[in-house]
Amino acid sequence: MSQRTLLTPIASFILAGILFLITAAAYFFFLPPEIPLLYTLTRTQDYIVKSQYIFVFPLFAAVIAFFQSQMLRWIRGQEFLESILHIGTLITIAFLYIACIRILIVVG
C-alpha cells in the first residue's frame, strides 16, 4: 500500500471532522433557530427547517470518507482506480464545504 493510498482516507476524515467543527461552531454561536435549507421544494413554507439540519453536510462528508476507506479495500493494487476514488472523494467533500459555508454565510 503506497503512502498516498494511506493518507487520502485520513485526509478525508480530517476534512469531514473540520467541517463538523465549523458547523458546530456556527450552530452554537450565530445560527437562528430555523434556516432556509430546502430550496428545491415547491412551497416556500417548506424551505424552513430547524437549524440542526445543517449537520447533514458533515455527516454526509463522513459517510463519503467511510465509503472511500471501504472501497479502497476492494480495489487494492489498482492504482488508477484508487486515484480516481481519491480525487472523486476529495472533490465531493470540497463541494460539501462550499455548500455548507455558503449556507452559513447567507443565513448568519
C-alpha positions in Angstrom: 0.0 0.0 0.0 1.5 3.3 -1.1 1.9 6.3 1.2 -0.7 8.3 -0.9 -3.2 5.4 -0.6 -2.9 5.6 3.2 -3.0 9.4 3.6 -6.1 10.2 1.4 -8.7 8.4 3.6 -7.1 10.0 6.6 -7.3 13.4 4.9 -10.9 12.8 4.0 -11.8 12.0 7.6 -9.9 15.1 8.8 -11.7 17.3 6.3 -15.0 15.8 7.4 -14.1 16.5 11.1 -13.1 20.1 10.3 -16.4 20.6 8.5 -18.2 19.2 11.6 -16.3 21.6 13.9 -17.1 24.6 11.6 -20.8 23.7 11.5 -21.0 23.1 15.3 -19.4 26.4 16.0 -21.8 28.2 13.6 -24.7 26.3 15.1 -24.0 27.2 18.7 -22.8 30.8 18.2 -24.8 32.5 15.4 -27.4 30.4 13.6 -31.0 31.3 14.1 -33.4 28.5 15.3 -34.7 27.9 11.8 -32.8 28.2 8.5 -33.9 28.1 4.8 -32.2 24.9 3.6 -34.6 23.0 1.3 -34.9 25.3 -1.7 -36.0 22.6 -4.1 -39.4 22.2 -2.5 -42.3 23.9 -4.2 -43.9 25.7 -1.3 -41.9 28.5 0.4 -43.1 27.4 3.8 -41.3 24.1 3.3 -37.9 25.8 2.8 -37.5 26.4 6.5 -36.1 23.7 8.7 -34.7 23.5 12.2 -31.1 24.6 12.3 -30.0 21.1 13.4 -30.4 20.0 9.7 -27.1 21.9 8.9 -25.3 18.9 10.4 -26.4 16.9 7.3 -23.3 18.3 5.5 -20.6 17.0 7.8 -22.5 13.7 8.3 -22.6 13.2 4.6 -18.9 14.0 4.3 -18.1 11.4 7.0 -20.2 8.8 5.2 -18.3 9.5 2.0 -15.0 9.2 3.7 -16.0 5.9 5.3 -17.3 4.7 1.9 -13.9 5.6 0.4 -12.0 3.7 3.0 -14.1 0.6 2.5 -13.8 0.8 -1.3 -10.0 1.0 -1.1 -10.0 -2.5 0.4 -11.8 -3.9 -2.6 -9.7 -2.2 -5.3 -6.3 -2.7 -3.6 -3.5 -2.8 -6.1 -5.3 -0.9 -8.9 -3.6 2.4 -8.8 -5.7 4.1 -11.5 -9.0 3.3 -9.7 -7.5 4.3 -6.4 -6.5 7.7 -7.7 -10.0 8.2 -9.3 -11.6 7.3 -6.0 -9.3 9.7 -4.1 -9.9 12.6 -6.5 -13.7 12.0 -6.5 -13.9 11.8 -2.7 -11.9 15.0 -2.2 -13.9 16.9 -4.8 -17.1 15.8 -3.3 -16.0 16.8 0.2 -14.9 20.2 -1.2 -18.3 20.7 -2.7 -19.9 19.9 0.6 -17.6 22.5 2.2 -18.6 25.1 -0.3 -22.3 24.4 0.1 -22.2 24.4 3.9 -20.0 27.6 4.1 -22.3 29.3 1.6 -25.4 28.5 3.6 -23.7 29.6 6.8 -22.7 32.9 5.2 -26.2 33.6 3.8 -28.0 32.7 7.0 -25.6 34.1 9.5 
